[in-house]
């Protein structure tokens, strides 16, 4: 009983499908598409900040964002403020003011 001659038609079709699925990205807009949280809460020893879509910076990276059920907008810190006076500058002014007030009380000026 002779074996039938195999057709070569499925081979190019298989190559085409392999090429299509290997070149397209299933989540190109998500920098952490493959990251999943193994256990929550996340303990990290090295910071790897990512910016979540909620505007918060997640310091432990994609795993921490996944624990909070937030998609990552981009890697790195989230932008803060609108270009005006930063929150850190106001905090510094308040700290200096508290030192001046404290020394004034200690020295009996107030």
DOKEZA-856428 format. One record per residue: residue number from 1; residue in three letters; y negated, x negated, z of N, C-alpha, C, O in turn. Coordinates in pm, 1 decimal, padded with zeros to 6 digits. Each point is the difference from the previous one (the first is absolute). Example, Ala and Ser with C-alpha at 12.3 -4.5 7.8 and 13.67 -1.06 7.14 Angstrom:
2
<zavex 1, 'Ala', <00569.0, -01319.0, 00780.0>, <-00119.0, 00089.0, 00000.0>, <-00120.0, -00090.0, 00000.0>, <00001.9, -00103.6, 00066.5>> <zavex 2, 'Ser', <-00106.9, 00138.6, -00138.5>, <-00119.0, -00082.0, 00006.0>, <-00109.0, 00077.0, 00073.0>, <-00110.8, -00050.9, 00016.9>> 
This chain:
110
<zavex 1, 'Unk', <00117.3, -00084.4, 00000.0>, <-00117.3, 00084.4, 00000.0>, <-00123.8, -00089.0, 00000.0>, <-00021.8, -00073.0, 00096.7>> <zavex 2, 'Unk', <-00058.9, 00076.4, -00200.5>, <-00117.0, -00087.8, -00010.2>, <-00113.3, 00051.1, 00090.4>, <-00017.7, 00120.2, 00019.7>> <zavex 3, 'Unk', <-00056.7, -00215.3, 00033.2>, <-00115.6, 00036.3, 00082.4>, <-00115.3, 00036.2, -00091.5>, <-00017.2, -00060.2, -00106.1>> <zavex 4, 'Unk', <-00063.5, 00160.4, 00147.7>, <-00115.9, 00034.3, -00083.9>, <-00104.5, -00111.6, 00006.6>, <-00016.8, -00067.2, 00101.7>> <zavex 5, 'Unk', <-00052.1, 00050.8, -00213.6>, <-00103.5, -00102.5, -00006.9>, <-00120.4, 00045.8, 00084.1>, <-00051.0, 00110.0, -00021.1>> <zavex 6, 'Unk', <00005.0, -00193.4, 00116.3>, <-00111.8, 00042.6, 00084.7>, <-00129.2, 00007.5, -00080.7>, <-00025.0, -00080.5, -00089.6>> <zavex 7, 'Unk', <-00053.1, 00176.9, 00123.5>, <-00128.7, 00018.4, -00066.1>, <-00105.5, -00085.0, 00070.4>, <00001.0, -00010.9, 00122.6>> <zavex 8, 'Unk', <-00090.3, -00048.4, -00198.0>, <-00107.1, -00080.7, 00056.2>, <-00127.2, 00080.9, 00023.7>, <-00101.6, -00056.8, 00040.2>> <zavex 9, 'Unk', <00104.6, 00184.8, -00063.7>, <-00116.7, 00085.1, 00019.5>, <-00042.9, 00006.5, 00146.7>, <-00120.4, -00006.2, 00025.0>> <zavex 10, 'Unk', <00208.9, 00018.2, 00073.1>, <-00047.0, 00007.1, 00138.8>, <-00065.3, -00129.2, 00049.4>, <-00082.3, 00004.5, 00091.5>> <zavex 11, 'Unk', <00116.9, -00118.5, -00149.5>, <-00055.5, -00126.8, 00046.4>, <-00152.1, -00009.1, -00018.8>, <-00068.8, -00034.3, 00096.1>> <zavex 12, 'Unk', <00012.2, 00063.3, -00215.0>, <-00146.8, -00003.4, -00013.7>, <-00067.4, 00106.8, 00085.2>, <-00109.1, -00022.0, 00052.6>> <zavex 13, 'Unk', <00172.8, 00136.4, -00038.9>, <-00056.9, 00105.9, 00082.3>, <-00004.9, -00043.9, 00146.8>, <-00097.7, 00025.9, 00070.2>> <zavex 14, 'Unk', <00202.5, -00091.3, -00025.7>, <00003.7, -00051.0, 00136.3>, <-00107.4, -00105.9, 00022.0>, <-00065.2, -00001.6, 00104.5>> <zavex 15, 'Unk', <00046.3, -00086.9, -00202.3>, <-00105.0, -00101.2, 00010.5>, <-00138.7, 00062.8, 00003.8>, <-00086.6, -00045.1, 00075.0>> <zavex 16, 'Unk', <00065.3, 00147.1, -00154.4>, <-00128.9, 00069.0, -00001.6>, <-00026.9, 00065.3, 00134.7>, <-00111.1, -00010.9, 00052.1>> <zavex 17, 'Unk', <00208.7, 00077.5, 00004.8>, <-00017.9, 00063.5, 00130.5>, <-00025.2, -00103.8, 00108.5>, <-00084.4, 00020.6, 00087.3>> <zavex 18, 'Unk', <00155.6, -00129.8, -00092.1>, <-00018.9, -00106.4, 00097.3>, <-00141.0, -00057.2, -00010.2>, <-00063.3, -00026.9, 00102.1>> <zavex 19, 'Unk', <00013.8, 00007.9, -00223.5>, <-00134.6, -00052.2, -00019.9>, <-00104.9, 00097.3, 00051.7>, <-00094.7, -00041.7, 00066.8>> <zavex 20, 'Unk', <00109.5, 00169.8, -00096.2>, <-00098.1, 00100.5, 00041.7>, <-00007.2, 00007.8, 00151.6>, <-00109.4, 00002.2, 00056.4>> <zavex 21, 'Unk', <00224.2, 00002.2, 00010.9>, <-00001.1, 00014.8, 00144.5>, <-00036.8, -00129.2, 00072.0>, <-00043.2, 00005.2, 00115.1>> <zavex 22, 'Unk', <00058.6, -00119.1, -00178.2>, <-00037.7, -00124.1, 00065.9>, <-00148.2, -00029.6, -00014.9>, <-00055.7, -00071.7, 00083.1>> <zavex 23, 'Unk', <-00010.3, 00124.0, -00185.5>, <-00141.2, -00029.7, -00020.4>, <-00091.3, 00100.8, 00065.8>, <-00115.0, -00033.1, 00029.0>> <zavex 24, 'Unk', <00159.9, 00152.9, -00004.4>, <-00087.8, 00098.4, 00061.9>, <00010.9, -00011.1, 00150.6>, <00107.6, -00024.9, 00054.3>> <zavex 25, 'Unk', <-00220.0, 00043.7, 00012.4>, <-00002.8, -00007.7, 00146.1>, <-00001.2, 00141.2, 00055.0>, <-00076.4, 00085.0, -00045.8>> <zavex 26, 'Unk', <00160.6, -00060.8, 00143.2>, <00008.6, 00136.1, 00053.1>, <-00112.2, 00028.8, 00097.9>, <-00029.3, 00116.7, 00025.8>> <zavex 27, 'Unk', <-00034.0, -00218.1, 00029.2>, <-00111.4, 00022.8, 00091.3>, <-00100.9, -00114.2, -00014.2>, <-00019.0, -00078.9, 00092.6>> <zavex 28, 'Unk', <-00043.8, 00071.2, -00206.6>, <-00090.8, -00111.0, -00027.1>, <-00126.1, 00008.0, 00084.6>, <-00062.8, -00102.6, 00026.0>> <zavex 29, 'Unk', <00024.1, 00222.5, 00017.7>, <-00122.4, 00013.3, 00076.5>, <00021.5, -00022.0, 00149.8>, <-00097.4, 00000.4, 00075.4>> <zavex 30, 'Unk', <00219.2, -00019.2, -00030.5>, <00029.3, -00019.4, 00140.6>, <00042.2, -00144.4, 00023.4>, <00108.6, -00039.3, -00042.5>> <zavex 31, 'Unk', <-00192.9, -00042.2, 00110.3>, <00036.1, -00139.9, 00021.1>, <00120.2, -00018.6, 00091.5>, <00058.0, -00108.5, 00003.8>> <zavex 32, 'Unk', <-00020.0, 00210.7, 00068.9>, <00112.9, -00010.3, 00093.4>, <00110.3, 00097.6, -00038.2>, <00058.8, 00063.8, 00087.3>> <zavex 33, 'Unk', <-00030.4, -00051.5, -00214.8>, <00095.8, 00100.5, -00045.4>, <00140.0, -00025.2, 00053.9>, <00074.5, 00095.5, 00022.2>> <zavex 34, 'Unk', <-00036.8, -00219.4, -00000.7>, <00135.4, -00029.8, 00044.6>, <00009.0, -00019.9, 00150.5>, <00110.2, -00016.4, 00052.4>> <zavex 35, 'Unk', <-00221.8, 00017.2, 00018.5>, <00003.1, -00024.4, 00144.1>, <00033.7, 00128.2, 00074.4>, <-00058.0, 00105.5, -00025.7>> <zavex 36, 'Unk', <00150.4, -00116.0, 00116.1>, <00034.1, 00111.1, 00088.0>, <-00000.4, -00051.1, 00142.8>, <00027.7, -00117.2, 00025.3>> <zavex 37, 'Unk', <-00058.6, 00203.9, 00065.7>, <-00003.5, -00038.9, 00140.5>, <00140.9, 00002.1, 00056.4>, <00066.6, 00103.5, -00000.3>> <zavex 38, 'Unk', <-00022.3, -00217.3, 00048.0>, <00133.9, -00008.7, 00056.3>, <00004.4, 00069.7, 00135.2>, <00092.5, 00076.1, 00028.2>> <zavex 39, 'Unk', <-00191.4, -00101.8, 00054.4>, <-00007.1, 00065.9, 00129.3>, <-00146.1, 00012.4, 00039.9>, <-00081.3, -00088.6, -00026.0>> <zavex 40, 'Unk', <00051.1, 00197.4, 00088.0>, <-00136.5, 00024.7, 00046.2>, <00001.1, -00000.8, 00151.4>, <00096.0, 00051.1, 00057.7>> <zavex 41, 'Unk', <-00192.3, -00103.4, 00009.1>, <-00119.1, -00068.7, -00049.5>, <00033.6, -00139.1, -00052.2>, <00100.3, -00060.1, 00038.5>> <zavex 42, 'Unk', <-00184.9, 00011.2, -00125.6>, <00021.9, -00129.2, -00064.1>, <-00054.1, -00110.7, 00090.7>, <-00110.0, 00010.8, 00054.2>> <zavex 43, 'Unk', <00187.1, -00114.8, -00038.8>, <-00044.8, -00118.4, 00072.3>, <-00018.5, -00111.5, -00102.3>, <00094.2, -00038.2, -00069.4>> <zavex 44, 'Unk', <-00215.7, -00012.9, 00061.0>, <-00022.5, -00106.1, -00097.7>, <-00049.9, -00124.5, 00069.7>, <-00074.1, 00007.1, 00098.0>> <zavex 45, 'Unk', <00115.8, -00120.9, -00149.7>, <-00041.5, -00127.4, 00053.7>, <-00101.5, -00068.0, -00089.9>, <-00061.5, -00098.9, 00039.8>> <zavex 46, 'Unk', <00043.5, 00150.0, -00159.1>, <-00094.8, -00054.6, -00097.1>, <-00070.8, 00117.8, -00064.5>, <00065.0, 00093.0, -00047.9>> <zavex 47, 'Unk', <-00196.9, -00096.2, 00046.3>, <-00073.9, 00111.5, -00058.1>, <00010.0, -00003.7, -00151.7>, <-00004.5, -00106.1, -00062.3>> <zavex 48, 'Unk', <00018.0, 00223.4, 00005.7>, <00004.1, 00018.8, -00145.0>, <-00072.9, 00130.9, -00028.6>, <00063.8, 00099.6, -00034.0>> <zavex 49, 'Unk', <-00198.7, -00098.2, 00047.6>, <-00072.7, 00126.0, -00003.6>, <00006.8, 00070.2, -00135.0>, <-00005.4, -00062.5, -00106.0>> <zavex 50, 'Unk', <00017.6, 00195.3, 00114.0>, <-00008.3, 00085.6, -00117.3>, <-00095.1, 00114.2, 00032.1>, <-00015.2, 00038.8, 00115.8>> <zavex 51, 'Unk', <-00047.8, 00013.8, -00217.8>, <-00092.8, 00111.4, 00017.0>, <00070.7, 00129.3, -00038.5>, <00046.3, 00014.9, -00113.0>> <zavex 52, 'Unk', <-00038.2, 00077.2, 00206.2>, <00064.0, 00128.6, -00026.4>, <-00093.1, 00094.6, -00071.6>, <-00121.3, -00020.6, -00002.6>> <zavex 53, 'Unk', <00178.4, 00124.6, -00055.7>, <-00082.2, 00099.4, -00069.4>, <-00088.3, 00078.8, 00096.2>, <-00095.1, 00065.9, -00042.2>> <zavex 54, 'Unk', <00126.7, -00072.7, 00172.4>, <-00082.4, 00067.9, 00099.3>, <-00120.4, -00082.9, 00043.6>, <-00079.0, 00045.1, 00083.0>> <zavex 55, 'Unk', <00063.7, -00167.0, -00138.6>, <-00114.3, -00084.1, 00031.6>, <00021.8, -00092.8, 00117.6>, <-00091.6, -00073.4, 00037.0>> <zavex 56, 'Unk', <00209.7, 00073.9, 00023.2>, <00030.4, -00087.6, 00112.4>, <00069.4, -00126.1, -00048.7>, <00075.9, 00002.4, -00096.9>> <zavex 57, 'Unk', <-00103.2, -00113.0, 00166.1>, <00068.7, -00125.3, -00028.5>, <00123.7, -00007.4, 00087.8>, <-00008.6, 00014.0, 00122.0>> <zavex 58, 'Unk', <00123.7, -00036.2, -00184.4>, <00125.7, -00014.8, 00072.2>, <00032.3, -00148.5, 00002.5>, <00032.0, -00059.0, -00103.2>> <zavex 59, 'Unk', <-00040.4, -00001.7, 00222.4>, <00008.2, -00143.9, 00015.8>, <00139.6, -00055.1, -00023.8>, <00014.1, -00114.7, -00042.3>> <zavex 60, 'Unk', <00088.8, 00193.2, 00068.4>, <00137.8, -00049.0, -00016.6>, <00053.8, 00028.4, -00139.4>, <00119.3, -00018.2, -00024.2>> <zavex 61, 'Unk', <-00202.2, 00061.4, -00065.7>, <00038.5, 00014.4, -00139.3>, <00061.5, 00133.8, -00035.3>, <-00026.4, 00102.7, 00062.6>> <zavex 62, 'Unk', <00109.2, -00108.0, -00165.0>, <00057.3, 00120.8, -00058.8>, <00088.9, 00075.3, 00097.8>, <00004.2, 00123.0, -00001.9>> <zavex 63, 'Unk', <00066.7, -00195.6, 00087.0>, <00090.3, 00066.1, 00094.3>, <-00077.2, 00084.6, 00100.0>, <00043.8, 00110.0, 00033.9>> <zavex 64, 'Unk', <-00156.9, -00158.5, 00013.6>, <-00080.3, 00077.0, 00094.7>, <-00059.9, 00122.9, -00067.2>, <-00006.0, 00107.1, 00060.4>> <zavex 65, 'Unk', <-00038.0, -00121.6, -00184.4>, <-00053.2, 00115.1, -00073.4>, <00109.8, 00103.3, -00023.3>, <-00024.8, 00120.3, 00008.6>> <zavex 66, 'Unk', <00146.2, -00167.1, -00038.1>, <00111.6, 00092.2, -00019.8>, <00033.2, 00073.0, 00129.0>, <00035.0, 00118.0, -00003.3>> <zavex 67, 'Unk', <-00045.1, -00186.2, 00117.2>, <00024.2, 00065.9, 00129.1>, <-00103.2, 00109.5, 00025.8>, <00030.4, 00100.9, 00063.7>> <zavex 68, 'Unk', <-00151.1, -00121.0, -00113.0>, <-00105.2, 00100.1, 00018.3>, <-00000.2, 00104.7, -00110.1>, <-00087.0, 00087.1, -00002.8>> <zavex 69, 'Unk', <00183.9, -00094.8, -00087.9>, <00013.1, 00093.9, -00112.5>, <-00125.3, 00000.7, -00087.0>, <-00048.3, 00105.7, -00040.6>> <zavex 70, 'Unk', <-00003.8, -00225.4, 00012.6>, <-00120.1, -00015.2, -00082.3>, <00033.5, -00088.3, -00118.8>, <00063.7, -00104.2, 00015.7>> <zavex 71, 'Unk', <-00106.4, 00145.4, -00134.7>, <00016.6, -00084.4, -00118.9>, <-00103.5, -00110.2, 00002.7>, <-00110.2, 00018.8, 00051.4>> <zavex 72, 'Unk', <00144.9, -00132.8, -00106.1>, <-00089.3, -00115.7, -00001.6>, <-00085.8, 00005.3, -00125.8>, <00051.4, 00013.6, -00110.9>> <zavex 73, 'Unk', <-00182.7, -00024.7, 00129.4>, <-00092.2, 00000.8, -00113.3>, <-00005.5, -00137.3, -00065.6>, <00001.4, -00011.5, -00122.6>> <zavex 74, 'Unk', <-00007.8, -00092.8, 00205.5>, <-00003.4, -00136.9, -00053.2>, <00031.2, -00097.3, 00112.8>, <-00007.6, 00034.1, 00118.1>> <zavex 75, 'Unk', <00042.6, -00155.1, -00157.0>, <00023.4, -00105.4, 00098.6>, <-00134.2, -00056.1, 00044.9>, <-00094.0, -00007.8, -00079.0>> <zavex 76, 'Unk', <00085.1, -00031.0, 00204.8>, <-00123.7, -00053.5, 00055.1>, <-00065.6, 00100.9, 00092.0>, <00054.0, 00107.6, 00025.4>> <zavex 77, 'Unk', <-00171.2, -00143.8, 00024.1>, <-00072.5, 00083.0, 00094.8>, <-00067.8, 00117.0, -00070.1>, <-00031.4, -00007.5, -00118.8>> <zavex 78, 'Unk', <00009.4, 00114.2, 00192.4>, <-00079.0, 00112.4, -00051.8>, <-00148.0, -00035.7, 00010.7>, <-00040.8, -00072.0, 00091.2>> <zavex 79, 'Unk', <-00036.8, 00121.4, -00182.3>, <-00144.0, -00022.3, 00003.6>, <-00058.9, 00083.9, 00112.0>, <00041.2, 00113.9, 00022.2>> <zavex 80, 'Unk', <-00138.5, -00171.4, 00048.3>, <-00062.6, 00069.1, 00112.1>, <-00147.8, 00014.8, -00029.3>, <-00064.8, -00093.0, -00048.1>> <zavex 81, 'Unk', <00012.6, 00209.3, 00077.2>, <-00143.8, 00022.1, -00011.3>, <-00044.3, 00031.1, -00141.1>, <00079.6, 00005.2, -00093.9>> <zavex 82, 'Unk', <-00210.2, 00015.4, 00082.5>, <-00057.8, 00035.8, -00128.3>, <-00098.8, -00104.3, -00048.5>, <-00084.6, 00030.5, -00084.1>> <zavex 83, 'Unk', <00093.0, -00152.7, 00134.6>, <-00092.5, -00104.4, -00042.3>, <-00122.3, -00010.8, 00087.7>, <-00082.7, -00088.4, -00022.1>> <zavex 84, 'Unk', <00067.6, 00176.0, 00122.4>, <-00112.6, -00007.8, 00092.8>, <00031.5, -00098.0, 00111.9>, <00068.0, -00100.4, -00021.2>> <zavex 85, 'Unk', <-00117.8, 00130.3, 00139.8>, <00025.4, -00083.8, 00116.3>, <00145.9, 00018.3, 00039.7>, <00047.9, 00112.4, 00014.8>> <zavex 86, 'Unk', <00021.4, -00223.1, 00002.2>, <00141.8, 00010.0, 00030.8>, <00021.4, 00036.5, 00145.9>, <-00089.3, -00017.1, 00083.0>> <zavex 87, 'Unk', <00206.6, 00066.7, -00052.7>, <00034.8, 00035.9, 00136.2>, <00006.6, -00121.6, 00089.7>, <-00029.8, 00009.1, 00119.1>> <zavex 88, 'Unk', <00068.6, -00123.6, -00174.8>, <00007.2, -00122.0, 00080.2>, <-00138.7, -00046.1, 00042.8>, <-00017.4, -00050.4, 00110.9>> <zavex 89, 'Unk', <-00080.4, 00067.5, -00197.7>, <-00135.9, -00039.1, 00036.2>, <-00052.2, 00087.8, 00113.1>, <-00065.2, -00050.1, 00091.7>> <zavex 90, 'Unk', <00092.5, 00178.7, -00096.7>, <-00043.0, 00089.4, 00107.5>, <00073.8, -00031.7, 00129.3>, <-00059.5, 00007.1, 00107.5>> <zavex 91, 'Unk', <00185.6, -00041.3, -00115.4>, <00075.2, -00037.8, 00118.4>, <-00057.8, -00126.4, 00062.6>, <-00010.3, -00009.1, 00122.3>> <zavex 92, 'Unk', <-00027.0, -00087.0, -00203.7>, <-00059.7, -00123.1, 00050.8>, <-00131.8, 00029.0, 00070.7>, <-00026.8, -00057.4, 00105.6>> <zavex 93, 'Unk', <-00055.2, 00144.5, -00161.2>, <-00127.3, 00036.7, 00062.9>, <00026.0, 00065.2, 00134.4>, <-00071.1, -00029.0, 00096.3>> <zavex 94, 'Unk', <00169.3, 00115.1, -00086.4>, <00030.2, 00066.2, 00126.4>, <00052.1, -00099.4, 00103.9>, <-00034.2, 00010.8, 00117.8>> <zavex 95, 'Unk', <00115.9, -00106.7, -00159.4>, <00051.7, -00099.8, 00093.7>, <-00114.2, -00085.7, 00054.1>, <-00005.8, -00026.3, 00120.1>> <zavex 96, 'Unk', <-00084.2, -00017.1, -00206.9>, <-00114.8, -00079.9, 00044.7>, <-00085.9, 00081.3, 00095.3>, <-00045.8, -00051.8, 00101.9>> <zavex 97, 'Unk', <00023.8, 00177.4, -00133.9>, <-00080.1, 00086.7, 00086.5>, <00065.4, 00015.9, 00137.5>, <-00070.0, 00000.4, 00101.2>> <zavex 98, 'Unk', <00202.0, 00012.6, -00095.8>, <00068.6, 00012.4, 00128.1>, <-00009.8, -00129.2, 00081.0>, <-00012.4, 00006.1, 00122.3>> <zavex 99, 'Unk', <00017.4, -00122.5, -00186.8>, <-00018.2, -00126.6, 00071.3>, <-00141.0, -00010.1, 00058.0>, <-00016.9, -00038.9, 00115.5>> <zavex 100, 'Unk', <-00083.5, 00073.5, -00194.4>, <-00138.3, -00004.7, 00047.4>, <-00017.9, 00095.1, 00117.3>, <-00063.1, -00035.6, 00099.5>> <zavex 101, 'Unk', <00116.9, 00154.1, -00109.9>, <-00010.6, 00098.6, 00107.6>, <00073.7, -00048.7, 00125.0>, <-00050.1, 00014.8, 00111.4>> <zavex 102, 'Unk', <00167.5, -00072.3, -00129.6>, <00076.0, -00050.6, 00113.7>, <-00071.3, -00112.9, 00072.1>, <-00006.7, 00000.2, 00122.9>> <zavex 103, 'Unk', <-00046.9, -00097.0, -00197.1>, <-00073.3, -00109.3, 00062.4>, <-00127.9, 00050.7, 00067.8>, <-00041.4, -00053.9, 00102.7>> <zavex 104, 'Unk', <-00020.0, 00155.9, -00159.4>, <-00119.7, 00057.4, 00061.9>, <00033.0, 00061.4, 00134.2>, <-00077.6, -00013.2, 00094.7>> <zavex 105, 'Unk', <00190.1, 00079.4, -00084.7>, <00042.1, 00059.9, 00126.6>, <00036.6, -00107.8, 00099.9>, <-00037.7, 00009.0, 00116.8>> <zavex 106, 'Unk', <00110.6, -00111.0, -00160.3>, <00040.1, -00108.8, 00089.8>, <-00122.0, -00076.4, 00052.0>, <-00003.0, -00036.7, 00117.5>> <zavex 107, 'Unk', <-00095.5, 00012.3, -00200.1>, <-00117.9, -00075.0, 00040.3>, <-00101.9, 00087.5, 00070.9>, <-00102.9, -00050.2, 00045.0>> <zavex 108, 'Unk', <00128.9, 00179.8, -00033.9>, <-00090.8, 00088.8, 00072.9>, <-00119.8, 00045.0, -00078.3>, <-00098.2, 00046.1, 00058.3>> <zavex 109, 'Unk', <00103.5, -00058.1, -00188.6>, <-00113.9, 00043.2, -00081.8>, <00000.7, 00151.2, -00022.5>, <-00103.3, 00057.8, -00033.8>> <zavex 110, 'Unk', <00215.4, 00005.1, 00051.8>, <00009.1, 00146.4, -00015.8>, <00053.5, 00064.7, 00122.8>, <00014.2, 00122.2, 00004.2>> 
